[in-house]
Structure formats: structure tokens, C-alpha cells
Amino acid sequence: MDNKYKIGTLDRYIIRKFIGTFLFILIIIITIIIIFDISEKVDNFVQKEAPLKAVVFNYYGTMIPYYINLFSPLLVFISVIFFTSKMASNSEIVSILAGGISFNRMLYPYFLSAFFISLVSLVLNLFLIPPANVIRLDFTEKYIKEKYYNTGKNFHFQISPGTYVYLESFNNTTNTASKITVETIEGHTIKSKLSAESARWDTLKKTWVLYDYFIRYNDGIREQVEKGATIDTLIPLSVNDFNKRENIVESYNYRELNEVIRTQKMRGDRRVIFALIEKHTRLAVPFSAFILTIMGVALSSRKKRGGIGLNLGIGIALSFIYILFLRFSQMFVHAGIMPPWIALWVPNIVFAIVSWFLYRIAPK
């Protein structure tokens, strides 16, 4: 490695300031969130008799890494603004630049810190937070939210290439469906069509029991018809495909998320949009640490009359704009304006352009 980029005393000083400030603000923010969350949900805990151990470990113990990751862009930006403004106020930035260290070289320890935070955020996003979310969401279902009822109608699925299922409605309290149709199509020919007035999921056999069914077979030469009162059938579709809230995607690790996306795309499941948003958000948010670090240094490295307070106010405002922008980009996906892989990266692209402009006019 070039001696120019060996970690020296100044680098360690800035890294220590960066990570230390980040952790300090993190503790404060998480403490505030927990206090407000307890005050909001304490009635639910008491009414539904949630065990104290489950509240502490299953809910708040798993909620903390979730919120750490959720607010990491805000925390990184505020941390950089806070300690860099303080360095500028104490004339440390001027002394560093006057000592022959270029502005670009001064950014080096900032980048190392941002890389470390981004890496931790990415690992949390892809591998550690999802299993924790399984526990948190399970606790939420039991003690906070009301039981989930599926009120959807007119379900269309492609359960395998050429095989399609249609359900008029599904009741997840009784695990029954009405007006079910299964079609197998080859080319432009319907090879078989199974229709039933209703269906019930057998939890022991893991099969569907169809009532008042009618089956038409077509081998290209002649048709056969079969009908009856009941029949058990193996349709690769279970009640779990109907009983899930949209936020269940938060509990899938990266491999599971990709598998869900593949399956839902094949089935034509409209809920695939939630999985796609979750996937690209997990990748886009960690990368924002680099962008917001450059922006933070560029904004706060110059000594201003307003001092730390003004810079901190600007930093908090821009952080919330970024998070709000990220939420709006999800709305663009739901509205069909942009595909997820573009929409979720738009905030990073826009803030990267702004950061580049600020970097160009920052004091050298």
C-alpha cells in the first residue's frame, strides 16, 4: 500500500471521532425510540398478558438491530455533521489543511469509517436482521396486532409452467376457498380443467379437498369428463400463501427472498412487489453511508457563524429528506412508475449528485 494511505495518527483520530459519535447518537436515538414505543404499546402488553421475558428479548431485543439499520443513513449523516462541525469550530480542519494534508486525503479516514458501517449494515440486512424479524413479527402477531384476516378476492396463480389456478375468494379463519379452477395448458390447447364449488385445506394431509368438482380432460383426440362430490388433490399452493402479511418479507434472508421473488413472479402473484422493494432497499441503504459521509464533510468542514447548531439542523433536515425520498421511491414502485431496481436507487443517485457538487465547492 502507498505510504500516503497508511493509517496514521490523524486517521485514527477521525475514525475514533466518527465511530464514537455514531455509537453515542445511536444509543440516544434507540433509547428514545424504546421509551416512546413502550408508552404506546404498554396497554397491549398488559391486556394480552405478554410475558416480560418475551417483551424484553423477543420484541425489544430483536427490534433494536432493525431500527439501527433503518436509521443508519440518518445516524451516519448526523454523526459526520456533528463531529466535523466541532473540528471546524475548533480550527482543527484549518490546521489539518494548513499542515499540507489535502482535502481528499482528509476524507480517507471518513471513507474507512463509512465502509465499516456500510459493511455492518449490509451483513445485518442480508443475514442477521431477517431471523430476528421472524421472532419480532411473531411476537407482534400475538401481542400487538389483531389477527390477520385475508379479505382478498380473485386470486390468480401460475403454480408451474402451463398450470394456472384461480380462486374467487379465500377465508383464512376456516382455510376454505370458493370457486376454484385449475387449468393445464399446452400451447393454445387446454389439456385439463378442474373446477370445484369450494375447497378446504386439510392441515394433516397438506392437501386440498375439493367439493362438487368437475374435471375435463383433452388429449387432442377426445374429451373425458369426471365429476363427483369430493376429491383430494395435490396443488402446490398452501394456506401459507394466503395467510401472510406484506411485511413478512422482512423475515426472509437474502437467499429466501430471491426464492420468494422467483416463485411469486412465476405465479403472477401481485405481492411480489413487496419482496422486490425489500430486496433493493437492503442493497441501496448501506451504500448511502458513503454518499452521506461526503455530503456531511462538505457541509460542515467550513467554519460558519451559526456553528455546530446550524450545521446540525441542516444535517437533520437532509437526513429526513433522504428517508422521505426513500419512502416516496417505494410509492413510485407501487404506482408502476418505475421498476424497483431503479426507484430504490434514485435517492442515492440524486444525493450522490448533490454530494459531488458540494464536494467541488468544499474548502480545499
N, C-alpha and C positions, 0 to 999 in steps of 0.2 A: 504494500500500500504506500502511496505517496505520503511523505512526511507531513505534507500540508494538511492531510486529512486524518492524521493520528489524533486520538482523543487526548487533549491536553487539559490543563487546569481550568481554563475558561470554559471548555466544552463541558467538563464535569459540573462546573458551577451552574451553567444554564440548564443542563439536564436535570440536576437536582432541584433547581427552582421550578422547572416545568412540571416534572412528575410530582414533586411535593405539593405544589399549588393545585394541581389536578386532583390529587387524593384528598386534600383539605376541602376543596369545594365540593367534591363528590360526597364526602361524609356529611357535610351540611345539607346538601340537596336531598340525599336519601333520607336523612333524619326528618326533614320537613315533610317529605312525601309520606313516610310511615306515620307520622303524627296525624296528618290530615286524613290518611286512609283509615286509621284506627277510629278516629272520631266519626267518620262517615259510616263505617261498617260494624261498629260495636254492637248495634241493635241486632243485626243479622246473626252475629256470633252468639249473642245471648239467647235470642229466640229459637235458633236452631241447635243450641247446645253444642257448639263446636268445641272439641277438646282443646285445652290450652296448648298442649304439645303440638297438635296439628296446626293451630293458628301460627305459632312461632316458627316451626320448621317447614311444614308443608306449604304454608302460604307466604309468610314474610321472608322465610329463608330462601325460597325459590323466586320471590318477586324482586329481591334486591338485584341479582345479576340481570334480570330482564330490564329493569329501569336504568341500571348502569349503562347498558348497551343502547337503550332508547335515547338517553340524553347525552351520550358521549360527544356528539358534534357540538352541542351547547357547552358542555363542560370543557372541552379542549379549547374552544374559542375564548371563553371567559378566562380560562387559566392563562393563555398566552397574553391576552389583553392586560390582565391584572399585573402579572409579574414583569412584563416588558415595559408597561407604563411606569411602574415603580422604578425600574432600572433607568429609564429615560429621565424621570423626575430627579433621580439622584445623580444625573450626568454620567452614569456608567456607560451608556451607549456611545456618548460623545468620546469618552476616554478610550473605549474599545476601537472605534474607528480612527481616532487620532493616533493610536498606537500602531497603525499600519495594517490592521486586520480589515479586510474588505467586508462589505455588507453581505456579499454572497457567502463568504467563509463564516461569518457570524451566524448565518442561517443553518449551518451544518448540524450543530447540536439540536436545533429545533427539529430538523428533519429526522434525526435519530430517535428523538422522543416521540415524534408523530408516528414513525414507523413502528415503534414498540407498541403504542396504544392501538394503532390500526391492526397489528397482528393479533393482539389480545382480543380486540373486538371481533375480528374475523373468526377466530377459534371459538369464541363464545357463541357467535351467531350460528355457526355451522354444526358444532358438535356438543357444546355444553349446555346452552340455554334450552334447546328443544326437549331433552329428557327432564329438565327441571320444570318446563312448562307443562309436561304431562301431569306432574304432581299438582302444580298450581291450578290448572284448569279443572282437574278432578275435584279439588277442594272447593273451587268456585261453584261448580255444578251442585255440590252437596249442600253448601252452607251459605251461599251468597245469591246466586241467580235462581230464578224459578226454573222448574223442569222444562226442558226444551220440547216444544211441540212442532212437528213438521206440518206446515199449512200449505205446502206447495201442491200444485196440480200440473197435470200434463207433463209427465217425465218421459224424456226420450233418451235412450242409451244405445250405443253400439257396443255390445258386450264382447264381440270378437269380429274379425273381418267378415263382413257379409251377414252378420246376425244382429238384429235390432230388436229392442224391447220398448214397448210403450205402456205406461201406466197412467190411468186417468187421475188417480189420487192415491195417497198413502197415509195411513194413520199409524204413527209410531207409538201410540199408547196400547193399541191392540195388535200391532205388527201385521196389519192387513192392508191389502191393496184392492182397488176396484178397477174393472175393465182393463185387464192385462192382455197384451198381444205380443207374441214372439214370432218374428219373421226371419227366414233364412233365404238370402237372395244370391243367385249366381248369375253374373252378367245382368241381363234385363228380365230374368225369369225368377219368380218366387217359387222356390223349391218346396218350402213348407211354411205353413202359417198356423200357429196355435193361438186360440182365443179363449178367454175364460171370463166369466162374470165377476169373479172375485178370487183372491189368493191370500193364503195365510202362511207366515213364516214359521216353520217347525224348528224351535230352538234346540231340540235334541238331535234330530237328524240333519240339521243345517240344510234343509231343502224347502222348496215352496210347495204347498198343497193347493192345487187349483180346483175350483168348484165350477160345475156346469161348463165343462170345457168342450172345445170343438177343434179338431186338427184336420187340416187339408194337406195332403202330400201330392207333389207333382214331379214325376220322374222324366218328364218331357214327352211321354207317350200317353200316359193315362193318369187320372187323378184318383186318389184314395181318400176316403173320409172316415174319421174316427171321432166319436163323441161319447161322453159319459158324465157321471155325477162328480167324481173326484179322481185326481191323479197326482202322484208325487213327481216332481221334476227337478233336475239339477240345472238351475240357471245361475251362471257365475255373477250373481248380484245378491248381496246380503242386506239385512236391515241396517247394518253399519253404514252403508252408502247413503242412507236417508236420515240417520239419527245424529249427524254431525253438524255442529255449528260452523260458521265460516271461519272462526278463529282457531279451529282445530289444526290448521296448517302450521300454527306456531309450535306445535309439539313434534313436528317431523324433523329429523336430521336431514342433512343435505341429500343423502342417497335416497331416503324415503320420500323426500319432497320431489325429487326428479321422477321417481317411480309413480307417485300420485299424479303428477303432471302428464306423464305418458299415458297412464290409464284413463284419466279424465278426458284427455284430448281424443283418444280412440273412441270413447263412449259418447263424445259430444256433450259432456257434462258442462253446463254453463258456469259451475262453481270453480272451474279450472282457473278462472281469473284471479281468485284469491290466492291460490298456490303460486301463480306466476308473479304476482305482486310481492308475496313473501320472499320468493327466491331472489328477485332482483334488488329488493330492499336490503336483504342480508349482505349482498355484494357491494352495493353502492354506498351505504352508510359508513363502513370502515374507511373507505377511500377518502371520505370527506375530511378526515383528520389532517391530511396533507394540505388540502386547499384552504381550510380554515386557519391552519397554522400560518401559512404565508400571508393571508389576509390580516390575521391578528398582529403579526410582526410589523407589517407595512403600515397599519393604522396607528400602532402605539409606540413605535420606535422614535418618533419625534416628540420633543418636549412641547406641551401645549399649556395654554393658560388655564384651561379647565382641569388640568392634571388627570389623576387616575379616575376621578369620578366621571368626567366627560367620556373618556375612552371606554370605561366600563359600561356606561349607558349605551354607547354606540355598539359595543360588543354584544350586550344582551339583546338589543333590538335586532341586530343582524342574525344572531343565533336563532331567535324565534322566527324570523323571516325565512331562514333556511328550513326549519322544521315545518312551518306552514306551507312553504313551497313544496316540500316533500309530500305533504298530505294532499295538496292540490294536484300533484302529478298522479297520485292514485285515482283521483276523480277523473282525470283525463283517460285513464285506462278503462274505468267502469263505463265512461261515456262512449268509448270506442274511438276517441280522437287519436290516440297514439297507442302503439304496442307497448307492453310493459318494459321490454329491454331498452326502449328509448325514453319513455316517460320517466322512469325511476332514475335515469341518469341525467335528465335535464337540469335539476337543481345543481348537481356537481359541475355540469358544463357551464351554466350561467355564472356560478360563483367562481369557477376557475378563470373565466374571462375577466371578471371584476378583480380577482386577486392579482392577475397578471398586470392589469392597468395600475393598481395600487402599488405593486412591486416596482413598476417602472418609474413611478414618481416618488418612491420612498427615498429618504436621505441616504446617500452613499458615503 
